[in-house]
Amino acid sequence: MKDYENFVPENYNVSEKTLNGIVYNIFGLFMPAVCVLLFGYIYYLVWGNPFQNLVFDFSKINTFDFFVGLFGSAFLCFCIMICNSMLKGIFWSKYTDVRINMQIKSFAFRFCFLKNVIKKSNFIFGLFMPTIILGIIPTIFGIIIGSIIITFLGTMVTSLGACYIYILLLLRNAKKSDFIKEMDQKFGYIIYSPKI
């Protein structure tokens, strides 16, 4: 059963929480550094320095190789963001209706939207599950088997999901049973709390 099926708006108090796109993106820049340092240090403790025998000649890099690497990395990040959003939508769709399209609001990108209300507990579940499945689990697996590539890719996804901590902080005063709905015109959420 969808969360909104027995939802009657008149029985709830309404409050709005708007996300600051600049703060959200600061989280987006800060959290990858934290994740790389944390998982990199753990990898180093288990396997040592993975780059100690790496010999790289920067003089052999030409302009074409540089831009291929740059745009290839950007495309990889974009694909990870799309996969993360699609998986988030799959988890949310169990509890509410979702729509998929790209939107840029307040200097932040969004690909997956809630069309109806969802309970806060289910919202948070869907928000963080892609990070656990595509990020934390592969990172731990990469550290266990000693694969720097899997560890790095998992760390990238984990750092992307770590930005959601800002959303969690924004909704910290809402109860688990409260309902959440995304705003259409602004980057933020409407919280429905039961009237006493």
Backbone as JSON Lines, residues from 0, in Angstrom:
{"i":0,"aa":"M","n":[0.84,-1.19,0.0],"ca":[0.0,0.0,0.0],"c":[0.88,1.25,0.0]}
{"i":1,"aa":"K","n":[0.51,2.2,-0.82],"ca":[1.25,3.45,-0.9],"c":[0.98,4.31,0.34]}
{"i":2,"aa":"D","n":[1.98,5.09,0.73],"ca":[1.85,5.92,1.93],"c":[0.72,6.95,1.83]}
{"i":3,"aa":"Y","n":[0.44,7.42,0.62],"ca":[-0.52,8.51,0.47],"c":[-1.98,8.05,0.41]}
{"i":4,"aa":"E","n":[-2.21,6.75,0.39],"ca":[-3.58,6.25,0.18],"c":[-4.54,6.67,1.3]}
{"i":5,"aa":"N","n":[-4.07,6.69,2.53],"ca":[-4.93,7.11,3.65],"c":[-4.57,8.5,4.16]}
{"i":6,"aa":"F","n":[-3.82,9.24,3.36],"ca":[-3.36,10.57,3.76],"c":[-4.44,11.61,3.5]}
{"i":7,"aa":"V","n":[-4.81,12.35,4.56],"ca":[-5.79,13.44,4.45],"c":[-5.08,14.73,4.87]}
{"i":8,"aa":"P","n":[-4.76,15.62,3.94],"ca":[-3.97,16.83,4.26],"c":[-4.56,17.68,5.38]}
{"i":9,"aa":"E","n":[-5.89,17.72,5.49],"ca":[-6.55,18.56,6.49],"c":[-6.22,18.13,7.93]}
{"i":10,"aa":"N","n":[-5.75,16.9,8.11],"ca":[-5.43,16.38,9.45],"c":[-3.99,16.67,9.88]}
{"i":11,"aa":"Y","n":[-3.28,17.46,9.07],"ca":[-1.85,17.66,9.34],"c":[-1.49,19.15,9.35]}
{"i":12,"aa":"N","n":[-0.53,19.48,10.21],"ca":[0.09,20.8,10.18],"c":[1.18,20.79,9.12]}
{"i":13,"aa":"V","n":[1.32,21.91,8.44],"ca":[2.26,21.97,7.32],"c":[3.4,22.93,7.64]}
{"i":14,"aa":"S","n":[4.64,22.47,7.36],"ca":[5.82,23.35,7.46],"c":[6.73,23.08,6.27]}
{"i":15,"aa":"E","n":[7.51,24.08,5.93],"ca":[8.41,23.95,4.78],"c":[9.86,24.04,5.22]}
{"i":16,"aa":"K","n":[10.69,23.23,4.58],"ca":[12.13,23.26,4.79],"c":[12.79,23.41,3.43]}
{"i":17,"aa":"T","n":[13.44,24.55,3.22],"ca":[14.08,24.81,1.95],"c":[15.58,24.53,2.05]}
{"i":18,"aa":"L","n":[16.09,23.81,1.06],"ca":[17.51,23.51,1.03],"c":[18.25,24.67,0.4]}
{"i":19,"aa":"N","n":[19.38,25.02,0.98],"ca":[20.26,26.02,0.4],"c":[21.18,25.31,-0.58]}
{"i":20,"aa":"G","n":[21.02,25.59,-1.87],"ca":[21.81,24.91,-2.9],"c":[23.3,25.08,-2.72]}
{"i":21,"aa":"I","n":[23.72,26.25,-2.24],"ca":[25.15,26.5,-2.05],"c":[25.68,25.64,-0.91]}
{"i":22,"aa":"V","n":[24.94,25.58,0.21],"ca":[25.36,24.73,1.34],"c":[25.36,23.27,0.93]}
{"i":23,"aa":"Y","n":[24.33,22.86,0.16],"ca":[24.24,21.49,-0.32],"c":[25.47,21.13,-1.15]}
{"i":24,"aa":"N","n":[25.9,22.05,-2.01],"ca":[27.06,21.79,-2.85],"c":[28.37,21.86,-2.06]}
{"i":25,"aa":"I","n":[28.4,22.66,-0.98],"ca":[29.58,22.65,-0.1],"c":[29.71,21.28,0.55]}
{"i":26,"aa":"F","n":[28.56,20.72,0.98],"ca":[28.56,19.34,1.48],"c":[29.09,18.41,0.39]}
{"i":27,"aa":"G","n":[28.65,18.68,-0.86],"ca":[29.06,17.86,-1.99],"c":[30.55,17.92,-2.27]}
{"i":28,"aa":"L","n":[31.2,19.01,-1.89],"ca":[32.65,19.13,-2.06],"c":[33.4,18.63,-0.84]}
{"i":29,"aa":"F","n":[32.82,18.85,0.34],"ca":[33.49,18.5,1.6],"c":[33.43,16.99,1.87]}
{"i":30,"aa":"M","n":[32.26,16.38,1.65],"ca":[32.09,14.97,1.98],"c":[32.96,14.03,1.15]}
{"i":31,"aa":"P","n":[33.18,14.28,-0.17],"ca":[34.1,13.41,-0.89],"c":[35.5,13.39,-0.27]}
{"i":32,"aa":"A","n":[35.97,14.55,0.18],"ca":[37.29,14.61,0.81],"c":[37.31,13.76,2.08]}
{"i":33,"aa":"V","n":[36.23,13.85,2.87],"ca":[36.14,13.04,4.1],"c":[36.12,11.56,3.77]}
{"i":34,"aa":"C","n":[35.3,11.18,2.76],"ca":[35.19,9.76,2.38],"c":[36.5,9.22,1.82]}
{"i":35,"aa":"V","n":[37.17,10.01,0.98],"ca":[38.45,9.57,0.41],"c":[39.5,9.39,1.5]}
{"i":36,"aa":"L","n":[39.56,10.33,2.42],"ca":[40.53,10.22,3.52],"c":[40.22,9.02,4.41]}
{"i":37,"aa":"L","n":[38.94,8.82,4.73],"ca":[38.55,7.73,5.62],"c":[38.82,6.37,4.98]}
{"i":38,"aa":"F","n":[38.24,6.14,3.79],"ca":[38.4,4.83,3.15],"c":[39.82,4.63,2.62]}
{"i":39,"aa":"G","n":[40.46,5.74,2.19],"ca":[41.85,5.64,1.75],"c":[42.76,5.22,2.9]}
{"i":40,"aa":"Y","n":[42.51,5.77,4.07],"ca":[43.32,5.43,5.24],"c":[43.1,3.97,5.64]}
{"i":41,"aa":"I","n":[41.83,3.53,5.61],"ca":[41.54,2.13,5.94],"c":[42.22,1.19,4.94]}
{"i":42,"aa":"Y","n":[42.13,1.55,3.65],"ca":[42.79,0.73,2.62],"c":[44.3,0.69,2.86]}
{"i":43,"aa":"Y","n":[44.87,1.84,3.2],"ca":[46.3,1.92,3.47],"c":[46.7,1.05,4.66]}
{"i":44,"aa":"L","n":[45.88,1.05,5.71],"ca":[46.17,0.23,6.89],"c":[46.16,-1.26,6.56]}
{"i":45,"aa":"V","n":[45.26,-1.65,5.66],"ca":[45.12,-3.07,5.31],"c":[46.14,-3.51,4.26]}
{"i":46,"aa":"W","n":[46.31,-2.71,3.21],"ca":[47.11,-3.13,2.05],"c":[48.37,-2.31,1.83]}
{"i":47,"aa":"G","n":[48.56,-1.25,2.57],"ca":[49.73,-0.39,2.34],"c":[49.47,0.59,1.22]}
{"i":48,"aa":"N","n":[50.5,1.26,0.77],"ca":[50.39,2.27,-0.27],"c":[50.22,1.61,-1.64]}
{"i":49,"aa":"P","n":[49.04,1.77,-2.29],"ca":[48.84,1.12,-3.59],"c":[49.6,1.8,-4.72]}
{"i":50,"aa":"F","n":[50.15,2.98,-4.47],"ca":[50.82,3.73,-5.53],"c":[52.34,3.73,-5.4]}
{"i":51,"aa":"Q","n":[52.9,2.95,-4.47],"ca":[54.34,3.02,-4.23],"c":[55.17,2.53,-5.41]}
{"i":52,"aa":"N","n":[54.64,1.6,-6.19],"ca":[55.38,1.08,-7.35],"c":[54.91,1.69,-8.66]}
{"i":53,"aa":"L","n":[54.04,2.7,-8.55],"ca":[53.5,3.33,-9.74],"c":[54.49,4.36,-10.29]}
{"i":54,"aa":"V","n":[54.83,4.19,-11.55],"ca":[55.72,5.14,-12.22],"c":[54.91,5.8,-13.32]}
{"i":55,"aa":"F","n":[54.81,7.11,-13.25],"ca":[53.98,7.82,-14.22],"c":[54.78,8.97,-14.8]}
{"i":56,"aa":"D","n":[54.85,9.0,-16.12],"ca":[55.6,10.04,-16.82],"c":[54.63,11.1,-17.34]}
{"i":57,"aa":"F","n":[54.56,12.23,-16.64],"ca":[53.64,13.29,-17.02],"c":[54.01,13.94,-18.36]}
{"i":58,"aa":"S","n":[55.26,13.79,-18.77],"ca":[55.69,14.4,-20.04],"c":[55.04,13.72,-21.25]}
{"i":59,"aa":"K","n":[54.52,12.51,-21.05],"ca":[53.9,11.77,-22.17],"c":[52.42,12.09,-22.34]}
{"i":60,"aa":"I","n":[51.87,12.91,-21.44],"ca":[50.46,13.28,-21.56],"c":[50.31,14.39,-22.6]}
{"i":61,"aa":"N","n":[49.48,14.14,-23.61],"ca":[49.21,15.2,-24.58],"c":[47.83,15.8,-24.31]}
{"i":62,"aa":"T","n":[47.48,16.82,-25.04],"ca":[46.23,17.53,-24.82],"c":[45.02,16.62,-25.01]}
{"i":63,"aa":"F","n":[45.09,15.77,-26.05],"ca":[43.97,14.86,-26.33],"c":[43.74,13.91,-25.16]}
{"i":64,"aa":"D","n":[44.81,13.29,-24.66],"ca":[44.68,12.36,-23.53],"c":[44.14,13.06,-22.29]}
{"i":65,"aa":"F","n":[44.57,14.3,-22.08],"ca":[44.11,15.06,-20.93],"c":[42.6,15.27,-20.98]}
{"i":66,"aa":"F","n":[42.09,15.72,-22.15],"ca":[40.66,15.99,-22.27],"c":[39.83,14.71,-22.29]}
{"i":67,"aa":"V","n":[40.37,13.63,-22.85],"ca":[39.67,12.34,-22.8],"c":[39.51,11.9,-21.34]}
{"i":68,"aa":"G","n":[40.58,12.04,-20.57],"ca":[40.52,11.69,-19.16],"c":[39.56,12.58,-18.39]}
{"i":69,"aa":"L","n":[39.59,13.88,-18.68],"ca":[38.74,14.84,-18.0],"c":[37.27,14.58,-18.29]}
{"i":70,"aa":"F","n":[36.92,14.48,-19.58],"ca":[35.52,14.26,-19.95],"c":[35.06,12.85,-19.61]}
{"i":71,"aa":"G","n":[35.98,11.89,-19.66],"ca":[35.64,10.52,-19.26],"c":[35.28,10.46,-17.79]}
{"i":72,"aa":"S","n":[36.04,11.18,-16.96],"ca":[35.75,11.23,-15.52],"c":[34.43,11.92,-15.25]}
{"i":73,"aa":"A","n":[34.17,13.01,-15.97],"ca":[32.9,13.74,-15.8],"c":[31.72,12.86,-16.22]}
{"i":74,"aa":"F","n":[31.89,12.12,-17.32],"ca":[30.83,11.23,-17.79],"c":[30.58,10.1,-16.79]}
{"i":75,"aa":"L","n":[31.65,9.57,-16.2],"ca":[31.52,8.52,-15.18],"c":[30.74,9.04,-13.97]}
{"i":76,"aa":"C","n":[31.07,10.25,-13.52],"ca":[30.36,10.86,-12.39],"c":[28.89,11.05,-12.72]}
{"i":77,"aa":"F","n":[28.6,11.49,-13.95],"ca":[27.22,11.7,-14.39],"c":[26.46,10.37,-14.38]}
{"i":78,"aa":"C","n":[27.08,9.31,-14.89],"ca":[26.44,7.98,-14.92],"c":[26.18,7.47,-13.51]}
{"i":79,"aa":"I","n":[27.12,7.71,-12.6],"ca":[26.93,7.3,-11.2],"c":[25.76,8.04,-10.59]}
{"i":80,"aa":"M","n":[25.64,9.34,-10.89],"ca":[24.52,10.13,-10.36],"c":[23.19,9.61,-10.9]}
{"i":81,"aa":"I","n":[23.15,9.26,-12.2],"ca":[21.92,8.74,-12.81],"c":[21.54,7.4,-12.17]}
{"i":82,"aa":"C","n":[22.51,6.49,-12.03],"ca":[22.24,5.18,-11.42],"c":[21.77,5.34,-9.98]}
{"i":83,"aa":"N","n":[22.39,6.25,-9.26],"ca":[22.0,6.51,-7.87],"c":[20.55,6.98,-7.81]}
{"i":84,"aa":"S","n":[20.18,7.91,-8.68],"ca":[18.83,8.45,-8.68],"c":[17.8,7.4,-9.11]}
{"i":85,"aa":"M","n":[18.15,6.59,-10.11],"ca":[17.23,5.56,-10.58],"c":[16.96,4.54,-9.48]}
{"i":86,"aa":"L","n":[18.0,4.15,-8.78],"ca":[17.84,3.18,-7.69],"c":[17.03,3.79,-6.55]}
{"i":87,"aa":"K","n":[17.26,5.06,-6.29],"ca":[16.49,5.78,-5.27],"c":[15.01,5.78,-5.65]}
{"i":88,"aa":"G","n":[14.73,6.03,-6.92],"ca":[13.36,6.02,-7.41],"c":[12.71,4.65,-7.27]}
{"i":89,"aa":"I","n":[13.47,3.6,-7.5],"ca":[12.95,2.23,-7.37],"c":[12.52,1.97,-5.92]}
{"i":90,"aa":"F","n":[13.36,2.36,-4.97],"ca":[13.02,2.14,-3.56],"c":[11.84,3.0,-3.13]}
{"i":91,"aa":"W","n":[11.81,4.26,-3.58],"ca":[10.7,5.15,-3.23],"c":[9.39,4.69,-3.85]}
{"i":92,"aa":"S","n":[9.46,4.1,-5.05],"ca":[8.23,3.74,-5.77],"c":[7.42,2.68,-5.03]}
{"i":93,"aa":"K","n":[8.03,1.99,-4.09],"ca":[7.29,1.03,-3.27],"c":[6.29,1.74,-2.36]}
{"i":94,"aa":"Y","n":[6.61,2.99,-1.99],"ca":[5.82,3.73,-1.01],"c":[5.03,4.9,-1.59]}
{"i":95,"aa":"T","n":[5.45,5.4,-2.73],"ca":[4.78,6.55,-3.33],"c":[5.04,6.57,-4.83]}
{"i":96,"aa":"D","n":[4.5,7.55,-5.52],"ca":[4.73,7.7,-6.95],"c":[5.93,8.62,-7.17]}
{"i":97,"aa":"V","n":[6.74,8.29,-8.15],"ca":[7.92,9.12,-8.45],"c":[7.92,9.48,-9.93]}
{"i":98,"aa":"R","n":[8.65,10.53,-10.23],"ca":[8.87,10.88,-11.63],"c":[10.36,11.13,-11.82]}
{"i":99,"aa":"I","n":[10.83,10.79,-13.0],"ca":[12.25,10.94,-13.31],"c":[12.41,12.0,-14.38]}
{"i":100,"aa":"N","n":[13.12,13.05,-14.07],"ca":[13.55,14.04,-15.05],"c":[14.6,14.93,-14.4]}
{"i":101,"aa":"M","n":[15.41,15.57,-15.21],"ca":[16.5,16.37,-14.66],"c":[16.01,17.77,-14.37]}
{"i":102,"aa":"Q","n":[16.4,18.28,-13.2],"ca":[16.0,19.62,-12.79],"c":[17.16,20.27,-12.07]}
{"i":103,"aa":"I","n":[17.37,21.54,-12.34],"ca":[18.42,22.29,-11.67],"c":[17.75,23.41,-10.88]}
{"i":104,"aa":"K","n":[17.85,23.33,-9.57],"ca":[17.27,24.34,-8.68],"c":[18.29,24.72,-7.62]}
{"i":105,"aa":"S","n":[18.47,26.0,-7.41],"ca":[19.36,26.5,-6.35],"c":[20.77,25.9,-6.45]}
{"i":106,"aa":"F","n":[21.29,25.83,-7.66],"ca":[22.64,25.32,-7.91],"c":[22.79,23.84,-7.54]}
{"i":107,"aa":"A","n":[21.7,23.09,-7.56],"ca":[21.76,21.66,-7.24],"c":[20.99,20.88,-8.31]}
{"i":108,"aa":"F","n":[21.5,19.69,-8.65],"ca":[20.88,18.84,-9.65],"c":[19.99,17.81,-8.97]}
{"i":109,"aa":"R","n":[18.82,17.56,-9.6],"ca":[17.95,16.49,-9.12],"c":[17.43,15.72,-10.33]}
{"i":110,"aa":"F","n":[17.31,14.4,-10.16],"ca":[16.84,13.55,-11.25],"c":[15.57,12.78,-10.88]}
{"i":111,"aa":"C","n":[15.33,12.58,-9.59],"ca":[14.22,11.75,-9.13],"c":[13.37,12.55,-8.16]}
{"i":112,"aa":"F","n":[12.06,12.58,-8.38],"ca":[11.17,13.42,-7.59],"c":[10.01,12.63,-7.01]}
{"i":113,"aa":"L","n":[9.56,13.04,-5.85],"ca":[8.37,12.46,-5.24],"c":[7.15,13.18,-5.8]}
{"i":114,"aa":"K","n":[6.21,12.45,-6.36],"ca":[4.99,13.06,-6.88],"c":[3.96,13.23,-5.78]}
{"i":115,"aa":"N","n":[4.03,12.38,-4.75],"ca":[3.08,12.41,-3.65],"c":[3.85,12.37,-2.32]}
{"i":116,"aa":"V","n":[3.09,12.36,-1.24],"ca":[3.73,12.32,0.08],"c":[4.29,10.92,0.36]}
{"i":117,"aa":"I","n":[5.25,10.89,1.28],"ca":[5.87,9.64,1.71],"c":[6.24,9.81,3.19]}
{"i":118,"aa":"K","n":[6.15,8.73,3.96],"ca":[6.54,8.82,5.36],"c":[8.04,9.08,5.45]}
{"i":119,"aa":"K","n":[8.42,9.84,6.48],"ca":[9.83,10.22,6.63],"c":[10.74,9.0,6.69]}
{"i":120,"aa":"S","n":[10.33,7.97,7.42],"ca":[11.16,6.76,7.55],"c":[11.39,6.11,6.19]}
{"i":121,"aa":"N","n":[10.35,6.06,5.34],"ca":[10.48,5.47,4.01],"c":[11.28,6.37,3.08]}
{"i":122,"aa":"F","n":[11.13,7.68,3.27],"ca":[11.9,8.64,2.48],"c":[13.39,8.46,2.73]}
{"i":123,"aa":"I","n":[13.77,8.37,4.01],"ca":[15.18,8.22,4.37],"c":[15.72,6.87,3.9]}
{"i":124,"aa":"F","n":[14.9,5.83,4.02],"ca":[15.29,4.5,3.54],"c":[15.65,4.56,2.05]}
{"i":125,"aa":"G","n":[14.77,5.13,1.24],"ca":[15.03,5.23,-0.19],"c":[16.17,6.16,-0.52]}
{"i":126,"aa":"L","n":[16.36,7.18,0.3],"ca":[17.42,8.16,0.07],"c":[18.81,7.54,0.21]}
{"i":127,"aa":"F","n":[18.98,6.68,1.24],"ca":[20.31,6.17,1.54],"c":[20.6,4.76,1.01]}
{"i":128,"aa":"M","n":[19.57,4.01,0.59],"ca":[19.82,2.65,0.1],"c":[20.75,2.59,-1.11]}
{"i":129,"aa":"P","n":[20.61,3.49,-2.12],"ca":[21.56,3.46,-3.23],"c":[23.01,3.66,-2.79]}
{"i":130,"aa":"T","n":[23.2,4.52,-1.79],"ca":[24.55,4.75,-1.28],"c":[25.1,3.5,-0.62]}
{"i":131,"aa":"I","n":[24.25,2.78,0.1],"ca":[24.69,1.55,0.75],"c":[25.0,0.48,-0.28]}
{"i":132,"aa":"I","n":[24.1,0.31,-1.27],"ca":[24.26,-0.76,-2.26],"c":[25.38,-0.47,-3.25]}
{"i":133,"aa":"L","n":[25.41,0.75,-3.78],"ca":[26.4,1.1,-4.81],"c":[27.68,1.7,-4.27]}
{"i":134,"aa":"G","n":[27.65,2.12,-2.98],"ca":[28.82,2.8,-2.43],"c":[29.5,2.07,-1.31]}
{"i":135,"aa":"I","n":[28.84,1.95,-0.18],"ca":[29.49,1.4,1.02],"c":[29.85,-0.08,0.85]}
{"i":136,"aa":"I","n":[28.91,-0.88,0.33],"ca":[29.2,-2.32,0.16],"c":[30.35,-2.55,-0.82]}
{"i":137,"aa":"P","n":[30.34,-1.93,-2.03],"ca":[31.5,-2.11,-2.93],"c":[32.81,-1.6,-2.34]}
{"i":138,"aa":"T","n":[32.74,-0.5,-1.57],"ca":[33.97,0.02,-0.95],"c":[34.55,-0.98,0.03]}
{"i":139,"aa":"I","n":[33.7,-1.53,0.89],"ca":[34.16,-2.53,1.86],"c":[34.68,-3.77,1.13]}
{"i":140,"aa":"F","n":[33.97,-4.19,0.07],"ca":[34.4,-5.34,-0.72],"c":[35.76,-5.08,-1.37]}
{"i":141,"aa":"G","n":[35.92,-3.85,-1.91],"ca":[37.19,-3.48,-2.54],"c":[38.34,-3.5,-1.55]}
{"i":142,"aa":"I","n":[38.08,-3.04,-0.32],"ca":[39.12,-3.06,0.71],"c":[39.45,-4.49,1.1]}
{"i":143,"aa":"I","n":[38.43,-5.35,1.2],"ca":[38.65,-6.74,1.59],"c":[39.52,-7.48,0.57]}
{"i":144,"aa":"I","n":[39.22,-7.3,-0.72],"ca":[39.97,-8.03,-1.75],"c":[41.21,-7.27,-2.22]}
{"i":145,"aa":"G","n":[41.36,-6.04,-1.77],"ca":[42.55,-5.27,-2.14],"c":[42.49,-4.63,-3.5]}
{"i":146,"aa":"S","n":[41.28,-4.33,-4.0],"ca":[41.13,-3.69,-5.31],"c":[40.98,-2.18,-5.13]}
{"i":147,"aa":"I","n":[41.98,-1.45,-5.58],"ca":[41.94,0.01,-5.46],"c":[40.88,0.62,-6.38]}
{"i":148,"aa":"I","n":[40.61,-0.02,-7.54],"ca":[39.6,0.49,-8.47],"c":[38.21,0.39,-7.86]}
{"i":149,"aa":"I","n":[37.85,-0.79,-7.33],"ca":[36.53,-0.97,-6.71],"c":[36.39,-0.07,-5.49]}
{"i":150,"aa":"T","n":[37.45,0.03,-4.71],"ca":[37.43,0.91,-3.52],"c":[37.21,2.36,-3.94]}
{"i":151,"aa":"F","n":[37.88,2.79,-4.99],"ca":[37.76,4.17,-5.46],"c":[36.35,4.46,-5.98]}
{"i":152,"aa":"L","n":[35.81,3.55,-6.82],"ca":[34.47,3.76,-7.37],"c":[33.42,3.75,-6.26]}
{"i":153,"aa":"G","n":[33.55,2.82,-5.31],"ca":[32.63,2.77,-4.18],"c":[32.71,4.03,-3.33]}
{"i":154,"aa":"T","n":[33.92,4.54,-3.17],"ca":[34.12,5.78,-2.41],"c":[33.46,6.97,-3.11]}
{"i":155,"aa":"M","n":[33.53,6.99,-4.44],"ca":[32.88,8.06,-5.21],"c":[31.38,8.08,-4.96]}
{"i":156,"aa":"V","n":[30.76,6.89,-5.03],"ca":[29.31,6.8,-4.83],"c":[28.96,7.14,-3.38]}
{"i":157,"aa":"T","n":[29.77,6.67,-2.44],"ca":[29.52,6.96,-1.02],"c":[29.59,8.46,-0.77]}
{"i":158,"aa":"S","n":[30.56,9.12,-1.36],"ca":[30.7,10.57,-1.16],"c":[29.54,11.32,-1.78]}
{"i":159,"aa":"L","n":[28.98,10.8,-2.88],"ca":[27.8,11.4,-3.48],"c":[26.61,11.3,-2.53]}
{"i":160,"aa":"G","n":[26.43,10.13,-1.94],"ca":[25.33,9.92,-1.0],"c":[25.53,10.64,0.32]}
{"i":161,"aa":"A","n":[26.79,10.93,0.66],"ca":[27.06,11.61,1.92],"c":[26.48,13.02,1.93]}
{"i":162,"aa":"C","n":[26.22,13.58,0.73],"ca":[25.59,14.91,0.65],"c":[24.19,14.89,1.25]}
{"i":163,"aa":"Y","n":[23.58,13.69,1.28],"ca":[22.22,13.59,1.81],"c":[22.18,13.81,3.32]}
{"i":164,"aa":"I","n":[23.33,13.83,3.96],"ca":[23.37,14.13,5.39],"c":[22.79,15.52,5.64]}
{"i":165,"aa":"Y","n":[23.01,16.43,4.69],"ca":[22.44,17.78,4.81],"c":[20.91,17.72,4.82]}
{"i":166,"aa":"I","n":[20.34,16.89,3.95],"ca":[18.88,16.71,3.92],"c":[18.41,16.12,5.24]}
{"i":167,"aa":"L","n":[19.17,15.16,5.75],"ca":[18.82,14.53,7.03],"c":[18.82,15.56,8.16]}
{"i":168,"aa":"L","n":[19.81,16.45,8.15],"ca":[19.87,17.51,9.16],"c":[18.69,18.48,9.03]}
{"i":169,"aa":"L","n":[18.31,18.73,7.8],"ca":[17.2,19.64,7.54],"c":[15.88,19.07,8.06]}
{"i":170,"aa":"L","n":[15.74,17.74,7.99],"ca":[14.49,17.09,8.4],"c":[14.58,16.47,9.79]}
{"i":171,"aa":"R","n":[15.61,16.84,10.55],"ca":[15.87,16.18,11.83],"c":[14.73,16.33,12.84]}
{"i":172,"aa":"N","n":[13.96,17.42,12.77],"ca":[12.89,17.64,13.74],"c":[11.59,16.93,13.37]}
{"i":173,"aa":"A","n":[11.52,16.42,12.15],"ca":[10.32,15.68,11.74],"c":[10.34,14.29,12.35]}
{"i":174,"aa":"K","n":[9.17,13.8,12.76],"ca":[9.06,12.46,13.32],"c":[9.06,11.43,12.2]}
{"i":175,"aa":"K","n":[9.36,10.18,12.55],"ca":[9.41,9.12,11.54],"c":[8.07,8.92,10.85]}
{"i":176,"aa":"S","n":[7.0,9.18,11.57],"ca":[5.66,8.98,11.0],"c":[5.14,10.19,10.23]}
{"i":177,"aa":"D","n":[5.87,11.31,10.28],"ca":[5.46,12.49,9.51],"c":[5.58,12.2,8.02]}
{"i":178,"aa":"F","n":[4.84,12.96,7.24],"ca":[4.89,12.79,5.79],"c":[5.75,13.88,5.16]}
{"i":179,"aa":"I","n":[6.45,13.49,4.11],"ca":[7.35,14.41,3.39],"c":[6.88,14.51,1.95]}
{"i":180,"aa":"K","n":[6.92,15.71,1.41],"ca":[6.65,15.91,-0.01],"c":[7.63,16.93,-0.56]}
{"i":181,"aa":"E","n":[8.13,16.68,-1.75],"ca":[9.07,17.63,-2.36],"c":[8.33,18.82,-2.93]}
{"i":182,"aa":"M","n":[8.95,19.98,-2.81],"ca":[8.4,21.19,-3.42],"c":[8.63,21.13,-4.93]}
{"i":183,"aa":"D","n":[7.7,21.68,-5.68],"ca":[7.82,21.68,-7.13],"c":[8.7,22.82,-7.65]}
{"i":184,"aa":"Q","n":[8.55,23.99,-7.06],"ca":[9.23,25.17,-7.57],"c":[10.53,25.49,-6.84]}
{"i":185,"aa":"K","n":[10.71,24.95,-5.65],"ca":[11.91,25.21,-4.87],"c":[12.58,23.9,-4.51]}
{"i":186,"aa":"F","n":[13.85,23.98,-4.12],"ca":[14.6,22.81,-3.71],"c":[14.39,22.66,-2.2]}
{"i":187,"aa":"G","n":[13.4,21.88,-1.84],"ca":[13.09,21.71,-0.44],"c":[11.95,20.74,-0.24]}
{"i":188,"aa":"Y","n":[11.45,20.68,1.0],"ca":[10.45,19.69,1.35],"c":[9.33,20.31,2.18]}
{"i":189,"aa":"I","n":[8.14,19.76,2.0],"ca":[6.99,20.11,2.82],"c":[6.82,18.99,3.84]}
{"i":190,"aa":"I","n":[6.71,19.34,5.11],"ca":[6.54,18.35,6.17],"c":[5.11,18.42,6.7]}
{"i":191,"aa":"Y","n":[4.46,17.28,6.73],"ca":[3.09,17.18,7.25],"c":[3.15,16.46,8.59]}
{"i":192,"aa":"S","n":[2.85,17.17,9.68],"ca":[2.84,16.59,11.02],"c":[1.4,16.49,11.52]}
{"i":193,"aa":"P","n":[1.04,15.36,12.12],"ca":[-0.35,15.19,12.59],"c":[-0.76,16.28,13.57]}
{"i":194,"aa":"K","n":[-1.99,16.77,13.41],"ca":[-2.52,17.75,14.35],"c":[-2.86,17.06,15.67]}
{"i":195,"aa":"I","n":[-2.56,17.73,16.76],"ca":[-2.84,17.15,18.08],"c":[-4.24,17.54,18.53]}
